[in-house]
Amino acid sequence: MKANSRLREKLEPVAQVMGYVLKGHKAAFACMVYSVVILAVRPYVKVILMGYLLDGLAEGAGFPLLAGYVLTAFGIVWFMDQTGDAARQYYNQKMEYMSEIENGWLNRKAFTMDYEYLEDVHVQELRTRGERTWQGVACWTLLEFENLLRMSVSILTALVILLPLLLGGINGKGTVGSSAAAVLMILTIVIMMVFNYFKSVEYGKKSQEIFDHMGEMGNKERYYQDILATAESQKDLRSFGQQEAILRDLRKTFDKYRILSKDYGKVLTKKLVWDRTISDLSALIIYLFTGIQAVLGIITIGQVVTYASSIISLSSQVVLLATWLGNAERLFMLCGDQKKFMDLEKRKYEGKIPLEKRRDNKFKVQFEHVSFRYPGTDRDIIKDLNLEFTIGERMAIVGKNGSGKTTFIKLLCRLYDVTEGCIKVNDVDIRKYDYIEYCKLFSVVFQDFHMFAISVGENVASSVEVDEKKALDALDKAGMGGRIRELPQGLSTYVGTDFRPFGVNFSGGEKQKLAIARAIYKNAPFIIMDEPTAALDPESECDVYAGFDHMVGNKTALYISHRLASCRFCQDILVFDKGKVIQRGSHEELEHREGLYRELWNAQAKYYEN
């Protein structure tokens, strides 16, 4: 029972991967199966033909009969070739982009899984381990399925051909003794193959250990290649003279990789020598058996060729099958990783309540005894937080690094759910709202925002459909409209040169303005800026903040900033420390009140101009 359970645990992930492949591609899969069956059976047609021809010549058969044998055999082979090739061509056309198809279902999972999984390195490793394989897990699974199917069909075909020999009923001359000898021969070969299987498992484990280390070296190599290929990283490398240190570490990586490759070569050589020895011993036993059968007159010369060739093919396929089984653990592991990734359950409650549509964009937000700790940790980042505010206000959040400011925003946007307490919007727990609709409340510019290597217009609109007038208006409000209008391709200009040589490598400040424009374009009732001007110079920062009141209108603007001067125009300032709001009020109130805000203000005041 335990063995069956373990086998089921190994096969279920493979079946799931195959299920994803079959979804929408059943006809292509059927064509692949047919072509593999044809490929496995085809060699035996010629073997059977050769036996008939030799027996015909020995018996003095005429030319018409011999020609009939040849024409029939080649007619069957021609039909197999034509239909098999057509099926294979159809399959290749449909499944040519299998790795892209696989990435499609993995990406859909990544887009819809709980955000906390995306920040879990162990979860991400479940996917990235499969990406180290050639063409991905799905392609590898299909290829290994083809190999298994071909070997199985070939073995089954050989056994069908050998059935008369095993039953001892050939030409009426077979005996119980000859049948028993045939069975004994087959059993001897099977025992050798079983022994070979365990050796294959042993070599497979050694190979897997080497592959794992080679994978780590490969990741490091790709990481360094990315660094050495990008202009951004080259600036730091050249400024600090780190080239030699990087190259030295890269050489060490190559040396380790070379040693591992040699070790793998040794394991592979031992495996090949062992396989060849088993195969040669099997062939020797087969030739001795069939030769004796022929001398005793039990089988004809043609049957010697047919049976000997079939048994040799059978033994070689069993050797390959043993090797396949020995190496299958890696496939089972990677399919298991992908199954775990795809089966990750949603931990967040999925509400169904539609969000209230309000023309005045007035939404009351309440944090009631909210505490939060990140998964796998025991330290609260937010501790028993209670506060209330109404959309339409200007708020600033300040505090030292690690005080919980960005986590507060993640909870408000429901990237994470609270550990304790609840967050309410208009007196309804946000977990009860439809998540997609709830997300429409917020336009967020995170401090680690990302602009994609697509056009400026698509970046701003977050869509392939771009309202040019609306996009340019958003860019104007963010202080980037003039720069985009100066470019020959305007909104069609690509961000960066990753995929388009005529793209533009915008500066950090320009990218930040593009991110702000994206937030404006969305036109959500709640705009959140997490360090929105960190990459801007003081003059640009002043321009951006000066335009915020006009830009925000009747929306709530919530700013997280280390520059306290940028908070002066906000009516409400929340001072965070160790996951709690320890002070709240306007700049004028907090500046004259003992506490953290005044300490921070006095520390920075010497850099501000009055």
C-alpha positions in Angstrom: 0.0 0.0 0.0 2.8 2.4 0.9 4.6 1.6 -2.4 1.4 2.3 -4.3 0.9 5.5 -2.4 4.4 6.7 -3.1 4.0 5.8 -6.8 0.7 7.7 -7.0 2.3 10.7 -5.4 5.0 10.7 -8.1 2.7 10.1 -11.0 0.0 12.6 -10.0 2.2 15.7 -10.8 3.1 14.2 -14.1 -0.5 13.6 -14.9 -1.4 17.2 -14.0 1.3 18.5 -16.3 0.0 16.3 -19.1 -3.5 17.5 -18.3 -2.4 21.1 -18.9 -0.8 20.0 -22.2 -3.9 18.1 -23.3 -6.2 21.1 -22.6 -7.1 22.4 -26.0 -4.5 20.1 -27.8 -6.0 16.7 -27.7 -5.9 16.2 -31.5 -2.2 17.1 -31.5 -1.5 14.8 -28.6 -3.3 11.9 -30.4 -1.2 12.6 -33.5 1.9 12.4 -31.4 0.8 9.1 -29.9 0.1 7.7 -33.4 3.5 8.8 -34.8 5.3 7.2 -31.8 3.5 3.9 -32.2 4.4 3.9 -35.9 8.0 4.6 -35.1 8.1 1.8 -32.6 6.4 -0.8 -34.8 8.1 0.0 -38.1 11.4 -1.8 -37.6 9.7 -5.1 -36.9 8.0 -5.1 -40.4 11.4 -5.4 -42.0 12.5 -8.1 -39.5 9.4 -10.2 -40.3 9.9 -9.6 -44.1 13.5 -10.8 -43.8 12.4 -14.0 -42.1 9.8 -14.7 -44.8 12.3 -14.1 -47.6 14.9 -16.4 -46.1 12.4 -19.2 -45.5 11.0 -18.7 -49.0 14.4 -18.9 -50.6 15.3 -22.0 -48.5 12.0 -23.7 -49.6 12.5 -22.7 -53.3 9.6 -20.3 -53.5 9.1 -18.6 -56.8 9.7 -15.0 -57.7 6.1 -13.9 -57.6 5.7 -15.0 -54.0 8.9 -13.4 -52.9 8.0 -10.2 -54.8 4.6 -10.3 -53.1 6.3 -10.4 -49.7 8.5 -7.4 -50.6 5.8 -5.3 -52.1 3.4 -6.0 -49.2 6.1 -5.1 -46.6 7.1 -2.0 -48.4 3.5 -1.0 -48.9 2.9 -1.2 -45.2 6.1 0.7 -44.4 5.2 3.4 -47.0 1.7 3.8 -45.4 3.3 4.0 -42.0 5.8 6.6 -43.1 3.3 8.8 -44.8 0.7 8.8 -42.1 3.3 8.9 -39.3 5.1 11.9 -40.8 1.8 13.7 -41.4 0.8 13.2 -37.8 4.2 14.2 -36.5 4.1 17.4 -38.6 0.7 18.3 -37.3 1.8 17.8 -33.8 5.0 19.8 -34.2 3.1 22.7 -35.7 0.6 22.8 -32.9 3.1 22.2 -30.1 6.0 24.3 -31.5 5.5 26.9 -28.8 5.0 24.5 -25.9 7.4 26.5 -23.6 5.4 29.6 -24.3 2.1 27.7 -23.6 3.6 26.5 -20.4 4.7 30.0 -19.4 1.2 31.1 -20.1 -0.5 28.9 -17.5 2.3 29.6 -15.0 2.0 33.3 -15.6 -1.8 33.2 -15.1 -1.2 31.4 -11.8 1.4 34.1 -10.8 -1.0 36.9 -11.7 -3.8 35.5 -9.6 -2.1 33.9 -6.6 -2.0 35.7 -3.3 0.7 38.5 -3.3 2.4 37.0 -0.3 3.5 34.0 -2.4 5.4 36.3 -4.8 7.6 37.5 -1.9 8.2 33.9 -0.7 11.5 32.7 -2.1 10.6 29.1 -1.6 7.4 29.4 -3.7 9.3 31.1 -6.5 11.9 28.3 -6.4 9.2 25.9 -7.3 8.8 27.6 -10.6 12.4 28.6 -11.4 13.8 25.1 -10.9 11.7 23.9 -13.8 12.8 26.8 -15.9 16.4 25.5 -15.7 15.4 22.5 -17.9 15.5 22.5 -21.6 12.3 24.1 -22.9 10.6 23.8 -19.6 8.9 21.0 -17.6 6.0 20.5 -20.0 8.3 19.9 -23.0 10.5 17.6 -21.0 7.5 15.7 -19.8 6.2 15.3 -23.4 9.6 14.1 -24.6 9.9 11.6 -21.8 6.3 10.4 -22.4 7.2 9.8 -26.0 10.3 7.8 -25.0 8.3 5.7 -22.6 5.5 5.1 -25.1 8.0 4.1 -27.8 9.9 1.7 -25.6 6.6 0.2 -24.3 5.1 -0.4 -27.7 8.4 -1.8 -29.0 8.6 -4.2 -26.1 5.0 -5.3 -26.5 5.4 -5.8 -30.3 8.5 -7.9 -29.7 6.7 -10.1 -27.2 3.8 -10.6 -29.6 6.3 -11.8 -32.3 8.0 -14.1 -29.7 4.8 -15.6 -28.4 5.0 -18.7 -30.6 8.6 -19.3 -29.5 7.6 -19.0 -25.9 4.7 -21.3 -26.3 6.8 -23.9 -28.0 4.4 -24.4 -30.9 6.5 -23.6 -33.9 6.1 -25.7 -37.0 4.6 -28.4 -34.7 8.2 -29.3 -33.7 8.3 -27.4 -30.4 8.6 -29.3 -27.1 7.9 -28.5 -23.5 11.6 -28.4 -23.0 12.2 -25.9 -25.8 9.4 -23.7 -24.5 10.8 -23.9 -21.0 14.3 -23.0 -22.3 12.8 -20.0 -24.1 11.1 -18.8 -20.9 14.3 -19.4 -18.9 16.2 -17.3 -21.5 13.7 -14.5 -21.2 13.7 -14.7 -17.4 17.5 -14.5 -17.4 17.5 -11.4 -19.5 14.7 -9.8 -17.4 16.8 -10.5 -14.2 19.7 -8.8 -15.9 17.5 -5.9 -16.8 16.1 -5.5 -13.2 19.7 -5.5 -11.9 20.5 -2.9 -14.5 17.5 -0.8 -13.4 18.9 -0.6 -9.8 22.3 0.4 -11.2 20.5 3.1 -13.3 18.8 4.4 -10.2 22.1 4.6 -8.5 23.7 6.4 -11.4 20.6 8.6 -11.7 21.0 9.8 -8.1 24.6 10.6 -8.6 23.8 12.5 -11.8 21.0 14.4 -10.0 23.3 15.5 -7.3 25.8 16.8 -9.9 22.9 18.4 -11.9 21.8 20.3 -8.8 25.2 21.7 -8.2 25.6 22.5 -11.9 22.2 24.3 -11.7 23.5 26.5 -8.9 26.6 27.3 -10.9 24.5 28.0 -14.0 22.3 30.5 -12.1 25.4 32.3 -10.9 26.8 32.4 -14.4 23.6 33.8 -15.8 23.5 36.4 -13.0 27.0 37.6 -13.9 26.2 37.5 -17.6 23.3 39.8 -17.0 25.4 42.2 -14.9 28.2 42.3 -17.5 25.7 42.9 -20.3 23.8 45.9 -18.9 24.8 49.5 -19.0 23.2 50.3 -15.6 25.4 47.8 -13.7 28.5 48.7 -15.7 28.3 52.2 -14.2 28.9 50.8 -10.7 31.4 48.2 -11.8 33.6 50.9 -13.5 33.2 53.5 -10.8 34.3 51.2 -8.0 36.7 49.1 -10.1 34.9 45.8 -9.4 35.6 44.2 -12.8 38.5 42.1 -11.7 36.6 40.9 -8.6 33.7 39.9 -10.7 35.8 38.2 -13.3 37.8 36.3 -10.6 34.6 35.0 -9.1 33.2 34.1 -12.6 36.4 32.1 -13.3 35.9 30.2 -10.0 32.4 29.5 -11.1 33.6 28.2 -14.5 36.2 26.0 -12.8 33.6 24.5 -10.5 31.3 24.0 -13.4 34.1 22.3 -15.4 34.9 19.9 -12.5 31.2 19.0 -12.2 31.0 18.4 -15.9 34.0 16.0 -15.7 32.3 14.2 -12.7 29.1 13.9 -14.7 31.1 12.6 -17.7 32.6 9.9 -15.5 29.2 8.8 -14.2 27.8 8.8 -17.7 30.7 6.7 -19.0 30.3 4.1 -16.2 26.6 4.0 -17.0 27.2 3.5 -20.7 29.8 0.7 -20.1 27.3 -1.1 -17.8 24.5 -0.8 -20.3 26.7 -2.0 -23.1 27.8 -5.0 -21.1 24.2 -6.0 -20.2 23.2 -5.5 -23.8 26.1 -7.6 -25.2 25.5 -10.4 -22.7 21.8 -10.5 -23.6 22.7 -10.7 -27.3 25.1 -13.6 -26.7 22.5 -15.5 -24.8 19.9 -14.8 -27.6 22.2 -16.0 -30.4 23.2 -19.1 -28.5 19.6 -20.0 -27.8 18.3 -19.4 -31.4 21.3 -21.1 -32.9 20.7 -24.2 -30.8 17.0 -24.1 -31.8 17.9 -23.9 -35.5 20.4 -26.8 -35.2 17.8 -29.0 -33.6 15.4 -28.1 -36.4 12.9 -26.5 -34.1 12.9 -23.2 -35.9 13.8 -22.3 -39.5 16.6 -20.1 -40.6 14.1 -17.3 -41.3 12.7 -17.6 -37.8 16.2 -17.5 -36.4 16.6 -14.0 -37.9 13.1 -12.9 -36.9 13.3 -14.1 -33.3 16.9 -13.2 -32.7 16.3 -9.7 -34.0 13.1 -9.3 -32.0 14.8 -10.6 -28.8 17.8 -8.2 -29.3 15.4 -5.3 -29.9 13.4 -6.4 -26.8 16.5 -6.5 -24.6 17.8 -3.2 -25.9 14.5 -1.5 -25.2 14.3 -3.0 -21.8 17.8 -1.6 -21.1 16.6 1.8 -22.2 13.4 1.4 -20.1 15.5 0.6 -17.0 17.7 3.7 -17.7 14.5 5.8 -18.2 13.1 4.6 -14.9 16.4 5.3 -13.2 16.5 8.9 -14.5 12.8 9.5 -13.9 13.2 10.8 -10.4 14.3 14.2 -11.6 11.2 14.4 -13.9 9.0 13.4 -11.0 10.6 16.1 -8.8 10.2 18.9 -11.3 6.6 18.0 -12.1 6.0 17.8 -8.3 7.4 21.3 -7.9 5.1 22.6 -10.7 2.1 20.9 -9.2 2.9 22.5 -5.8 3.1 25.9 -7.5 -0.1 25.4 -9.5 -2.0 24.0 -6.5 -1.1 26.9 -4.1 -4.4 27.7 -2.5 -5.7 31.2 -2.0 -5.5 32.1 1.7 -7.2 35.4 1.3 -10.9 35.5 1.6 -12.6 36.2 -1.7 -15.5 38.6 -1.2 -18.4 39.1 -3.6 -19.9 42.4 -2.4 -19.7 45.0 -5.2 -18.0 48.3 -4.3 -20.4 51.2 -3.7 -20.4 53.6 -6.6 -20.2 57.1 -5.3 -20.1 60.2 -7.5 -18.5 62.3 -4.7 -15.7 59.7 -4.3 -16.3 59.8 -0.5 -15.1 56.7 1.2 -14.5 56.3 4.9 -11.5 54.1 5.8 -11.1 52.6 9.2 -8.3 50.6 10.7 -9.7 48.8 13.8 -7.1 47.1 16.1 -5.0 46.0 13.1 -1.9 44.0 13.6 0.2 42.3 11.0 3.2 40.1 10.7 4.6 38.7 7.5 4.1 34.9 6.9 6.8 32.8 8.5 7.8 35.5 11.0 6.8 36.1 14.6 7.3 39.9 14.8 4.4 42.3 14.3 5.2 45.0 11.8 1.9 46.7 12.5 0.7 46.6 16.1 -2.9 47.3 17.2 -3.4 50.2 14.8 -6.5 52.2 15.1 -7.2 55.2 12.8 -9.9 56.6 10.5 -9.8 58.9 7.5 -12.1 60.0 4.7 -11.2 60.0 1.0 -10.8 63.6 -0.1 -8.1 64.4 2.4 -4.4 65.0 2.0 -2.4 62.8 4.3 1.3 62.1 4.8 2.9 59.2 6.5 6.4 59.7 8.0 8.7 57.7 10.2 12.1 56.0 10.3 13.0 53.1 8.0 11.2 49.9 9.1 8.5 51.7 11.0 5.7 50.0 9.0 4.9 52.7 6.5 5.0 50.7 3.3 3.4 47.7 5.1 0.5 50.0 6.0 0.0 50.7 2.3 0.2 47.0 1.4 -2.6 46.3 3.9 -4.7 49.1 2.7 -4.4 47.9 -0.9 -5.1 44.4 0.3 -1.8 42.9 -1.1 -1.8 41.2 2.3 -4.6 40.5 4.7 -4.3 41.6 8.3 -3.2 39.1 10.9 -5.6 40.6 13.5 -8.4 43.2 13.5 -9.9 44.5 10.3 -9.9 47.3 7.8 -13.2 48.7 6.7 -14.3 50.9 3.9 -17.7 52.6 4.4 -18.2 50.3 7.5 -17.7 47.1 5.4 -14.7 44.8 6.0 -12.6 45.1 2.8 -12.2 41.3 2.7 -15.9 41.1 1.8 -15.6 43.3 -1.3 -14.9 41.8 -4.7 -11.1 42.1 -4.9 -10.9 43.3 -8.5 -13.4 46.1 -7.8 -11.7 47.0 -4.6 -8.4 47.4 -6.4 -10.0 50.0 -8.6 -10.1 52.4 -5.6 -6.3 52.9 -5.7 -3.7 54.4 -7.9 -0.3 53.6 -6.3 3.2 54.6 -7.0 5.4 52.3 -4.9 9.0 53.3 -4.2 10.2 50.2 -6.1 7.8 50.8 -9.0 8.6 49.2 -12.4 8.3 50.5 -15.9 8.0 47.9 -18.6 9.9 47.6 -21.9 6.8 48.6 -23.9 5.7 52.0 -25.3 5.3 55.1 -23.1 1.6 55.2 -23.9 1.0 51.5 -22.9 3.0 52.1 -19.7 0.9 55.1 -18.7 -2.5 53.5 -19.7 -1.5 50.0 -18.4 -3.2 48.7 -21.5 -2.7 48.3 -25.3 -5.6 50.6 -25.8 -4.3 54.1 -25.1 -6.5 57.3 -24.9 -3.8 59.6 -26.2 -5.4 62.8 -25.0 -5.9 61.4 -21.5 -2.3 60.0 -21.5 -0.8 63.3 -22.5 -2.8 65.1 -19.9 -1.6 62.7 -17.2 2.0 63.2 -18.4 1.6 67.0 -18.3 0.4 66.9 -14.7 3.4 64.7 -13.8 5.7 67.1 -15.5 6.7 64.8 -18.3 4.4 65.9 -21.2 6.9 68.2 -22.8 9.6 65.6 -22.8 7.4 63.0 -24.5 6.1 65.5 -27.1 9.7 66.2 -28.1 10.4 62.6 -29.0 9.9 61.6 -32.7 7.6 58.8 -31.8 5.8 60.5 -28.9 3.6 58.1 -26.9 4.8 55.2 -29.1 8.4 55.6 -27.8 9.6 52.4 -26.2 10.9 52.6 -22.6 14.5 51.3 -22.7 16.4 49.5 -25.4 15.8 46.0 -24.2 13.8 45.0 -27.3 13.8 48.1 -29.5 17.1 49.8 -30.5 15.2 53.1 -31.0 13.8 53.1 -27.5 14.8 55.7 -24.9 16.7 55.1 -21.7 14.8 57.5 -19.4 16.5 58.8 -16.3 15.4 57.6 -12.8 13.5 60.9 -12.3 11.8 60.6 -15.7 10.7 57.1 -14.9 9.3 58.2 -11.6 7.3 60.9 -13.4 6.0 58.2 -15.9 5.0 56.1 -12.8 3.1 59.2 -11.4 1.4 59.7 -14.8 0.3 56.1 -14.7 -1.3 56.7 -11.3 -3.0 59.9 -12.6 -4.3 58.1 -15.8 -6.1 55.4 -13.7 -8.2 58.2 -12.2 -8.9 56.2 -9.0 -10.4 58.0 -6.0 -7.4 57.2 -3.8 -3.9 58.1 -4.9 -1.0 56.7 -2.9 2.6 57.9 -3.4 5.3 55.8 -1.7 8.4 58.1 -1.8 7.0 59.7 -5.1 9.8 62.2 -5.5 12.8 60.2 -4.2 14.5 60.2 -7.6 13.7 63.9 -8.4 15.8 66.9 -7.8 14.5 69.5 -5.4 13.2 71.8 -8.2 11.3 68.9 -9.9 10.0 67.8 -6.5 8.7 71.3 -5.8 7.0 71.3 -9.2 5.4 67.9 -8.7 4.0 68.8 -5.2 2.8 72.2 -6.4 0.7 70.5 -9.0 -0.6 67.7 -6.8 -3.5 69.7 -5.4 -4.8 70.5 -8.9 -4.0 66.9 -10.0 -5.7 65.2 -7.1 -8.8 67.3 -7.0 -11.4 65.7 -4.6 -9.4 62.5 -4.3 -7.4 61.4 -1.3 -3.7 61.8 -1.7 -1.6 59.7 0.7 2.1 60.3 0.7 4.9 58.4 2.3 8.0 60.4 2.5 11.3 60.8 4.2 11.5 64.4 3.3 9.4 66.1 5.9 9.4 69.4 3.9 7.1 67.7 1.4 4.5 67.0 4.2 3.9 70.7 5.0 1.0 71.0 2.5 -0.9 68.0 4.0 -3.7 68.6 6.4 -3.0 65.4 8.2 0.3 63.7 9.1 0.6 60.3 10.6 3.9 59.6 12.4 4.8 55.8 12.4 7.1 54.2 14.8 7.5 50.4 15.4 4.2 49.7 13.7 2.1 52.2 15.5 0.9 55.7 14.8 2.4 57.6 17.7 1.6 61.2 16.5 -1.0 62.7 14.3 -1.7 66.3 13.2 -0.7 69.1 10.8 2.9 70.2 10.3 2.4 73.3 12.4 0.9 71.2 15.3 3.6 68.5 15.2 6.5 70.9 14.8 5.7 72.5 18.1 4.9 69.3 20.0 7.5 67.1 21.7 8.0 63.9 19.9 9.5 62.0 17.0 8.2 64.4 14.3 10.0 67.4 15.7 13.2 65.3 16.2 13.1 64.3 12.5 12.2 67.9 11.4 15.0 69.5 13.4 17.4 66.9 12.0 16.4 67.8 8.4 15.6 71.5 8.8 19.2 72.7 8.2 18.9 71.3 4.6 15.6 73.2 3.9 15.4 76.7 2.7 12.7 78.9 4.2 
